[in-house]
Amino acid sequence: MHPAAYQFVARAVGEIGVSGLAVVELGSYDVNGSVRPLFAGCGAYTGVDLRPGPGVDVVADAATWGEPEHCDVVVTTETLEHAPAAREIVANAARLLRPGGWLIVTAASPARAPHGVDGGQVGAEFYAGIGAGTLLGWLEEAGLDPDEVREADGGDVYALARKPEAAG
């Protein structure tokens, strides 16, 4: 995890507050740093990834895992560009969120040089940078209200979005 992405998540956590909240990280395998320490004081933290390893609590597909309205915050960092089902991961994140819950996203935009899931060269794995417009469309399709979606210097795309409160 590079510093700018970590700082975006830190700022988002500071804005929304996470004390006592249930948090799910989709794509939690710790390659070069984790955002998990930013969520100290949350009620529960579950890391989900396709492969076992550091930072992974549940080995499962982030596009399909979990019970509806399971958590208050979903975070996915530096994962979507490596996922052929990135749109489905965003949709699943929305499904996992309770009404009023938050989604925090960092990913590589098309401006960043392609990189492998381990931080090195892209091999046979899938890779596609995510543009802000594409991410915005996925958030809106999933029924989330974007608070912020932007491409940043350095080839990142960041998003903070909220699931609308239940009608009633």
PEFENTA-V44114 format. One record per residue. N is the residue number from 1. OMEGA is omega in degrees with one decimal (NA if undefined). Layout:
N & OMEGA
N & OMEGA
This chain:
1 & 179.7
2 & -171.5
3 & -177.5
4 & 177.9
5 & 178.1
6 & -179.5
7 & 176.7
8 & 179.6
9 & 178.5
10 & 178.8
11 & 179.6
12 & 178.8
13 & 177.8
14 & -179.6
15 & -173.5
16 & -176.5
17 & -177.1
18 & -177.6
19 & 177.5
20 & -176.1
21 & 174.4
22 & -175.6
23 & 174.0
24 & 174.0
25 & 177.6
26 & -174.1
27 & -168.9
28 & -178.4
29 & -175.9
30 & 179.1
31 & -177.3
32 & 179.5
33 & -175.3
34 & 173.8
35 & -176.9
36 & 179.7
37 & 178.4
38 & -175.9
39 & 175.4
40 & -178.7
41 & 175.5
42 & -178.1
43 & 179.6
44 & -179.9
45 & 179.7
46 & 176.7
47 & -177.0
48 & 176.5
49 & 179.3
50 & -177.1
51 & 177.8
52 & 176.9
53 & -177.4
54 & 179.1
55 & -176.3
56 & 176.1
57 & -177.8
58 & 174.7
59 & -177.2
60 & 178.3
61 & -178.2
62 & 179.9
63 & -175.0
64 & -172.7
65 & 164.0
66 & 178.4
67 & 177.6
68 & 177.6
69 & -175.1
70 & -169.8
71 & -178.1
72 & -179.0
73 & 168.3
74 & 176.7
75 & 174.0
76 & -175.0
77 & 172.9
78 & -176.8
79 & -170.2
80 & -178.9
81 & -179.8
82 & -171.9
83 & 176.0
84 & 179.2
85 & -177.6
86 & 178.9
87 & 179.8
88 & 175.9
89 & 177.3
90 & 178.5
91 & 178.9
92 & 176.7
93 & 178.5
94 & 179.3
95 & -179.4
96 & -174.5
97 & 169.1
98 & 174.4
99 & -177.4
100 & -178.3
101 & -173.7
102 & 170.5
103 & 176.8
104 & -176.6
105 & 161.8
106 & 178.1
107 & 174.2
108 & 174.2
109 & 177.1
110 & -179.6
111 & -179.4
112 & 177.0
113 & 178.2
114 & 179.8
115 & 179.7
116 & -179.3
117 & 177.8
118 & 179.9
119 & -179.8
120 & -179.9
121 & 173.4
122 & 176.8
123 & -179.5
124 & -177.0
125 & 176.6
126 & 173.1
127 & 174.3
128 & 175.7
129 & -176.1
130 & 176.7
131 & -179.7
132 & 179.3
133 & 177.1
134 & -179.9
135 & 177.0
136 & 178.3
137 & 179.0
138 & 179.2
139 & -179.3
140 & 176.1
141 & -178.2
142 & 177.9
143 & 179.5
144 & 176.5
145 & -179.5
146 & 173.5
147 & -179.9
148 & 171.5
149 & -177.3
150 & 169.4
151 & -175.9
152 & 173.3
153 & 179.5
154 & 175.7
155 & 177.5
156 & 167.2
157 & -177.4
158 & 175.7
159 & 170.6
160 & -176.3
161 & -176.5
162 & 172.8
163 & -178.0
164 & 174.9
165 & 178.9
166 & 177.4
167 & 177.2
168 & NA
